Amino acid sequence: MKKLIHIAAALAVLVAQSATAATVEMNVNGLVCAFCAQGIEKKLRKLPATADVVVSLEQRLVAVALKDGQDISDADLRKALTDAGYKVIAIQRTDEPIDAVRARVKTAKP
């Protein structure tokens, strides 16, 4: 019975870890200049769960890499960008590493 409890606990930990996305991508309207990108990046880096930020003006994309085991709610992300004057169109959570997102937006054409 103890083994079963340990197995169940281990599975619960694995499920909880897999439920947390590595990266949050947001499609954002209103990004028009490098100053916009810097402002967004600075604001999002202040959030304690933020590991890294990528902003693409051409793709109208903001991506936030989350620190291991931490999360930022969609509502908090939306509020941070809305308060800064931008309109969040969509939010998507993914396991794609932030470096892969950075490479994708660098090679993508607008």
N, C-alpha and C positions, 0 to 999 in steps of 0.2 A: 504494500500500500504506500509506503514512503517513496518507493521508486516512482510510482505513478504520480504522486504529488510533485516530485522533482521534475519529472518529464513535462507535466502540465505547466509548471512555473516557467521552465525553459522555453516552451512553446509560446507562452504569453509574452515573454520578453522579446522573442524574435518577431512576433506579430506586431508588437508595439513599435519596434525599431523600423520594420518595413513600412509601417503606415506613415512615417515621416519622410517627406520628399527631400531630396538633396538640394533642389533648385526650384525657385518660384519664378515663372516668367509672366510678365504682364504686357499686354498691348496697350499703349498709352497715346492719346492724342494730345497735341499741344507742344510736342518737342520740336523746337525750331532752330536752336543754336547750341554751341558748345557750352555756353553759360548755363543753359537748361540742364544739360547732361551733368555738369559739375555740381549744380545745386541738388539734383536728385541723388546723385551718388553720395554727396556729403550727408544729406538727410538720412538716407537708408543705412549708411555705415554707422550712424549713431545708435541704431537699434542693437541691443545686446546679442541677439541671435544671428546677426549678419556676419558672415565670413568673408564675402566678396560681393561686388556689384559690377554688372556690365550694363551700359546704356548705349543703345544704337539709335541715333537720330534717323538714319535712313530706313531702318526697319520698324521704327516706332516701338522699340522693345526695351523693356527694363527687366533685367534678371537679377535675382538675389540668391546667392549661395548661402545655405543655412549651416550653422555650426552643428557638429554631430550632436544628436539627441535634443536639439532645440528647434523651436518653431516660431513663426510669426503668423498671426492669423490673417486671413484674407482681408478682414475688416480693418485691421491695423495698417496693412500695406495700402489699401485703397484710401484710407483716411490721410496717410502721410502724403500721398501723391495728390489727392484732391485738395488738401489744405495748401499745397504748394502751387495750385492753379492748373493742374493737369486732369484730364479725364481718362479714367481707367476703363478700357473697353472689355478686356477679358483677363482672367487670371488662370494660369495653368500650373499645376505642380508636377514635377518630373524628377526622375532619378538621374537625368543627364548631368554630368559634371559641368561646372561653370566654365572650365577651359574649353569644353566641346561647344558650349553656347557661344563663347567668344570667337572660336574658330568659324562657326557657322555664320555668324553675322558679319564677320570680316570678309568672307568669300561670297556672301549673298549679294545679289543685285537688287536695288530698290524697285 
